[in-house]
Amino acid sequence: MKIGIPKEIKTNENRVALVPSGAAALVSAGHSVIVEAGAGQGSGFSDALYQAAGAQIAKDADALWASAELIVKVKEPIEPEWKRIRPGQIIFTYFHFAANEQLTRAHMASGAVCIAYETVELPSRELPLLTPMSEVAGRMAVQEGAKYLEKLYGGRGILLAGVPGVPPAKVVIIGGGVVGVNAAKMAAGLGAHVIILDSSLERLRYLSDVMPANVQLIFSDRHTLLKQISNADLVICAVLVHGAVAPQLIHRADLKTMHAGAVIVDVSIDQGGCVETMHPTTHENPTFIVDGIVHYGVANMPGGVPLTSTLALTNATLPYVLKLANKGYRQALKESPALLNGLNIIGGNITHRKVAEAFGLEYHPAESMID
């Protein structure tokens, strides 16, 4: 199979979908790997490294998209790329369709086979291709939140860890999943006072066994959430509903109850965000202020640390890329229930229920579309 690795063109996106060692593995399996010139540069991988691994270098995006049967990306194809997609082409990437109707309809119209990293799901409900980037984003959320608490950026001017004689900052994390756990580890390690809010008692019981002593676990409801954010210095929104739009949990009126200069980092912005006043931002212009509260809504946070992120992503995705290439997408989807869960759109039909529900479109069970 011909596998294409295009250069990411989303603003400030420096990750690449495959490292040279991954290209070597695919070539060893008998496939052709075509990498767009300069695709790996932002992550520290030169064209020469890909060529040494057996990959071909395409001079531009048009040439790559025209020749590849399977496109492996990091982020969803954006509007300039839509015209390059052809019917039957397989696209394997993060899509987050439920948060973007225009993107969804464009890919329905393309006739492509769209398999989304974020909805590949194991029987345990683990999301193996979302997990590595959630780990990065959770850790970055604390790193970025700590920075924007500085007075220079509009923050309260508070040090996350405090110092002897001065209390540490209070960090409230909404959601105890992969993002929340990684954020809590970072914040707790820095010495902050950390609160995790989650609506699953089972999850809270598990976290009570693995979290350090300076992490407090509280059952989440509307009253508790308002109480906790009212005196928080940093709020991290880490809520995920598999394949669906994130629930709005913090409303504009709630901001008035918070300390001026507090920071909200909304990691769920890829899925629409949990904060009414939040909108997607970029690494170049990451924050804005509403009612005195600093909002951070970068939609591709792991893109800020592309070397770490690219290595972590390839570790997770390469086994699935090999399945798709070795067996063809139909056989691979039939043999792998996890990969089948990743199928969102095929031949203009939506095969993920949450995406269909988000826009009132017809849902087609994935199994019925690959026979």
C-alpha positions in Angstrom: 0.0 0.0 0.0 1.1 3.6 -0.6 1.1 5.5 2.6 1.4 9.3 2.6 2.7 11.5 5.4 1.8 15.1 4.6 3.2 18.2 6.3 0.8 19.6 8.9 -0.4 23.0 7.9 -2.6 23.9 10.8 -1.3 27.0 12.6 1.8 26.3 14.8 1.4 22.5 14.3 4.9 21.1 14.2 4.1 17.5 14.9 4.4 14.8 12.1 2.4 11.6 12.0 5.3 9.2 11.6 8.9 9.1 12.7 11.6 7.6 10.5 11.7 4.3 12.4 8.0 4.0 11.8 8.6 4.5 8.1 11.3 1.8 8.2 8.8 -0.6 9.8 6.3 0.0 7.0 8.8 -0.3 4.2 10.1 -3.6 5.8 6.5 -4.8 5.6 6.5 -4.2 1.9 4.7 -0.9 1.7 5.7 2.4 0.0 6.0 5.4 2.4 5.8 8.9 0.8 6.7 11.8 3.1 6.1 15.4 2.0 9.3 17.5 1.9 9.9 19.1 5.3 7.1 17.2 7.0 9.3 16.2 9.9 11.4 19.3 10.3 9.3 20.8 13.1 9.8 17.7 15.2 13.5 17.4 14.5 13.4 14.7 11.7 15.0 15.7 8.4 14.1 14.4 5.0 17.4 12.6 4.9 16.4 10.5 7.9 13.2 9.4 6.2 15.1 8.6 3.0 17.6 6.5 5.0 14.6 4.6 6.4 13.4 3.8 2.8 10.8 6.5 2.4 10.3 8.6 -0.7 10.1 12.4 -0.5 7.3 14.1 -2.3 8.1 17.6 -3.5 4.7 19.0 -2.5 1.3 18.2 -0.9 -0.5 17.8 -4.2 1.9 15.1 -5.4 1.6 13.3 -2.0 -2.1 13.3 -1.7 -2.5 12.3 -5.4 -0.4 9.2 -5.0 -1.2 7.9 -1.5 -3.9 5.3 -0.8 -3.7 5.8 3.0 -3.0 9.3 4.5 -1.7 9.3 8.0 -1.9 12.7 9.7 -1.8 14.4 13.1 -4.7 16.9 12.8 -7.8 17.0 10.8 -7.5 18.1 7.2 -8.3 21.8 7.1 -10.0 23.6 4.2 -7.1 24.1 1.8 -6.6 20.3 2.0 -10.2 19.2 1.3 -9.8 19.6 -2.5 -7.0 17.0 -2.4 -9.1 14.2 -0.8 -10.4 11.7 -3.3 -13.2 9.0 -3.0 -12.0 5.8 -1.3 -8.9 7.4 0.1 -8.3 6.3 3.7 -7.5 9.2 6.2 -6.3 8.2 9.6 -5.9 11.2 12.0 -7.5 13.1 14.9 -10.8 14.5 13.5 -13.0 15.5 16.4 -15.9 15.7 14.0 -18.6 16.3 16.6 -17.3 19.7 17.3 -17.2 20.9 13.7 -20.2 20.5 11.3 -18.4 22.1 8.3 -15.5 19.7 8.7 -17.9 16.7 9.0 -19.9 17.7 5.9 -16.7 18.3 3.9 -15.5 14.8 4.6 -18.9 13.3 3.9 -18.8 15.0 0.5 -15.2 13.8 -0.2 -16.2 10.1 -0.3 -13.1 9.2 1.8 -12.8 6.6 4.5 -12.3 8.6 7.7 -10.9 6.8 10.8 -10.5 8.9 13.8 -7.7 8.3 16.3 -9.8 9.7 19.2 -12.6 7.1 18.8 -10.5 4.0 18.4 -11.7 2.3 21.6 -10.7 -1.0 23.3 -13.3 -3.2 25.1 -12.0 -1.7 28.4 -13.2 1.7 27.1 -9.5 2.8 26.9 -8.8 5.2 24.0 -5.3 4.0 23.0 -4.6 6.6 20.4 -6.0 9.5 22.4 -4.1 8.5 25.6 -0.6 9.7 24.7 -1.7 13.1 23.6 -4.0 13.4 26.6 -1.0 12.6 28.8 1.0 15.4 27.1 -1.9 17.8 27.2 -2.6 17.2 30.9 1.0 17.8 31.9 1.2 20.9 29.6 -2.0 22.3 31.1 -0.3 22.8 34.4 2.9 24.1 32.8 1.0 26.7 30.7 -1.4 27.5 33.6 1.5 28.2 35.9 3.0 30.6 33.3 -0.3 32.5 32.7 -0.8 33.0 36.4 2.1 35.4 36.2 1.1 39.1 36.4 2.7 39.9 33.0 0.1 37.7 31.3 -2.9 39.0 33.3 -2.8 36.4 36.0 -3.1 36.8 39.7 0.7 36.9 40.2 0.7 33.7 42.2 3.4 31.0 42.3 1.8 27.6 41.9 4.0 26.0 44.6 4.0 28.9 47.1 7.0 29.3 49.4 7.5 28.6 53.1 5.1 30.9 54.9 3.0 31.5 51.8 0.3 29.0 50.8 0.5 27.4 47.3 -2.0 28.0 44.5 -5.3 26.1 44.4 -5.7 24.0 41.2 -9.1 22.6 40.4 -9.2 19.9 37.8 -12.6 19.0 36.3 -12.5 15.4 35.2 -10.5 12.5 36.5 -9.5 10.8 33.2 -6.1 10.6 31.6 -5.8 14.4 31.2 -7.0 15.1 34.7 -4.7 12.5 36.3 -1.6 13.8 34.4 -2.5 17.4 35.3 -2.9 16.4 39.0 0.5 14.6 39.0 2.2 17.7 37.7 0.4 20.2 39.9 0.9 18.0 43.0 4.5 17.5 42.2 5.0 21.3 42.1 3.4 21.5 45.6 0.0 23.0 44.6 -3.2 22.3 46.5 -5.0 20.1 44.0 -8.7 19.3 43.7 -10.1 16.7 41.2 -13.8 16.8 40.5 -15.4 13.8 38.9 -19.0 12.4 38.7 -17.9 8.8 38.9 -17.6 7.4 42.4 -15.8 4.3 41.0 -13.2 6.6 39.4 -12.8 8.6 42.6 -12.2 5.4 44.6 -9.5 4.3 42.2 -7.8 7.7 42.2 -7.8 7.7 46.0 -5.4 4.8 45.8 -3.0 6.3 43.3 -3.0 10.1 43.9 -0.5 11.8 46.3 -1.7 13.2 49.6 -2.0 16.8 48.4 -4.7 15.8 45.9 -8.3 16.0 47.2 -11.0 14.0 45.4 -14.5 15.4 45.4 -17.7 14.2 43.7 -18.8 16.7 41.1 -22.2 18.3 40.8 -23.2 21.9 39.9 -23.1 23.2 43.5 -19.7 21.6 44.2 -18.2 22.9 41.0 -19.2 26.4 41.7 -17.9 26.3 45.2 -14.5 25.0 44.1 -13.9 27.3 41.2 -14.9 30.4 43.3 -11.5 30.4 45.1 -9.4 28.5 42.5 -6.3 30.1 41.0 -6.1 27.6 38.1 -9.0 25.6 36.7 -8.2 22.8 34.2 -11.2 21.5 32.2 -10.4 17.8 31.4 -13.8 16.4 30.5 -14.2 13.9 27.7 -17.4 12.2 26.4 -16.2 9.6 23.9 -16.7 11.0 20.4 -19.2 13.7 21.5 -19.3 17.4 22.1 -18.0 18.3 25.6 -20.6 19.4 28.1 -20.6 23.1 29.0 -19.9 23.2 32.7 -18.7 26.8 33.3 -21.0 29.6 32.2 -20.2 33.2 31.8 -22.1 34.2 35.0 -19.8 31.8 36.9 -16.7 33.8 36.0 -17.9 36.6 38.2 -17.6 34.3 41.3 -13.9 33.6 40.6 -10.8 35.6 41.6 -9.7 38.2 39.1 -6.6 36.9 37.3 -7.5 33.3 37.8 -6.7 31.1 34.8 -8.8 28.5 33.0 -7.1 26.0 30.7 -9.7 24.2 28.6 -8.1 21.0 27.4 -11.5 19.8 26.0 -11.6 22.6 23.5 -11.0 20.1 20.6 -14.4 18.7 21.4 -16.1 22.1 21.8 -14.9 23.0 25.2 -16.4 23.0 28.7 -16.5 26.8 29.2 -19.2 29.0 27.6 -16.7 31.9 27.0 -13.9 29.8 25.6 -13.0 29.6 21.9 -10.1 27.9 20.2 -6.8 29.7 20.3 -3.3 29.1 19.0 0.2 28.7 20.4 1.0 32.1 18.8 -1.9 33.8 20.6 -2.9 31.4 23.3 -5.0 33.5 25.8 -7.7 36.1 26.0 -9.4 37.6 29.0 -13.1 37.7 29.8 -14.5 39.3 32.9 -11.0 39.3 34.4 -10.4 35.6 33.9 -7.5 34.4 31.7 -8.8 31.9 29.1 -6.3 29.4 27.5 -7.9 27.5 24.6 -5.1 26.1 22.4 -6.7 23.4 20.4 -3.5 21.5 19.7 -1.6 21.8 22.9 0.8 18.8 22.3 1.9 20.6 19.1 3.9 22.9 21.4 6.3 20.0 22.3 6.4 18.3 18.9 9.4 16.0 19.5 7.9 14.5 22.6 4.4 14.3 21.1 5.5 12.9 17.7 7.4 10.1 19.4 4.5 9.3 21.8 2.0 9.4 19.0 3.9 7.1 16.6 4.4 4.6 19.5 0.6 4.3 19.7 -0.5 4.6 16.1 2.0 2.5 14.2 0.5 -0.9 15.1 -2.9 0.3 13.7 -1.3 1.8 10.6 0.4 -1.6 9.9 -2.9 -3.3 10.3 -4.6 -1.0 7.8 -1.7 -1.3 5.3 -1.2 -5.1 5.7 -4.8 -6.1 5.5 -6.6 -3.3 3.7 -9.1 -1.2 5.6 -12.1 -3.5 5.2 -10.4 -6.6 6.6 -8.5 -4.6 9.2 -11.8 -3.1 10.5 -13.5 -6.5 10.5 -10.7 -8.1 12.5 -10.2 -5.2 15.0 -13.3 -4.0 17.0 -11.2 -1.2 18.4 -10.2 0.1 15.0 -13.8 -0.3 13.8 -14.9 2.0 16.6 -12.6 4.6 14.9 -14.5 4.6 11.7 -16.5 7.8 11.6 -17.3 8.4 7.9 -17.2 6.2 4.9 -18.6 6.9 1.4 -20.5 9.9 2.7 -22.1 8.0 5.5 -21.6 8.7 9.2 -20.8 5.6 11.2 -20.3 7.1 14.6 -23.5 7.7 16.6 -22.3 10.7 18.5 -21.2 12.5 15.4 -24.6 11.9 13.7 -26.4 13.0 16.8 -24.4 16.2 17.0 -25.8 17.5 13.7 -29.1 15.6 13.4 -27.7 13.4 10.5 -28.4 9.8 9.7 -26.4 7.2 11.5 -25.2 4.0 9.8 -23.7 1.2 11.9 -20.1 0.8 11.0 -20.5 -3.0 10.6 -23.1 -2.5 7.8 -20.7 -0.3 5.8 -17.8 -2.7 5.4 -19.4 -5.9 4.3 
